[in-house]
């Protein structure tokens, strides 16, 4: 018997009544059992680690499983919809008592998609009313007039006392037509007024040169990672 056989005899404790020819099969069974136990321990370690991570990320919800995608899509979405519907209906009752202001906000995305959002404000609460795709008609004052007229009717004419829009020429033309039909106030958006003021200031030659040079410097800095890192280190953050 060689040295490897001696080590096997020392490592494995064979039953007393086991025949020597059965020892090879016994050793293979023991090895397989140890491998299975090792895999089980590894699995428990991974599962335990995931469970610990979940508990750390959700300390107030330990033991609570998150909802499935199906539950979010069906059960909880419908619950949230009913809740928001009840909230909007509650706000509608305020409109009857305290009146309201209709606010519009236009937005154009990088794909030239044009959207106009309508919100209703009353007594400290703002409700998103609806969103309209105005891609083909955003520059026609007659279309804007029809949109505003429909929103006023949906909110109810008796509840509306003011409309707030930007200062675009399309809205200004729609304003003249709308004011002849409805008795209400029309207010220009203050933020849009300030933006237009700064745009006009930026067109002054001396100021335009400063803005142009500042953009060139900023673009140069942000095009080089090492330079941007040094600037952030020196200033304690981004420069813009």
C-alpha angles and dihedrals in degrees: 000000000000129000094268090057089050090054091049091050090053096045099047122057105211122201112261095239095047117122114235090239090061095056096086092056090045092053091050091051091050091049091049090049092051091048091052091049091050091051090050091051091049091050092050089048093053094044091047091050091051091047091050091049090051092049092050093049092046105031092163094050105049111156093018116115117218117246119266122248089253092055092048092048096047118015102032096035091056090046091051092046092053090047093051091044090055090047093052091048088052090052090049089062089057090053090061092052105035102021120227149236124239114216125191128196125186123208132184119194131209090267090056091253107157119207131176117202122200123205131181121216125195133157098343097318129102123199126193103235105183146315125234130200104230100170097127099033107031092111098049115091092203090060092048089049091054092048093051092044092053092048091050090052093047092051089041124254093243091059098051120085102156143025124203120197138151123271098254116141091242092058092044091056091046089050093060092053095043095049090058091058103038131042103227144111122268117205127185118228109261094209091054090048090054091048091053090048092053091047090055091046089051090058093064105110098236093046092043090057091052091049091048093051092045091054091050092051092046093049091049093052094047092049092065118059097199092051092047090050091053092047091050090048093050097044096033093240145004119330094222 
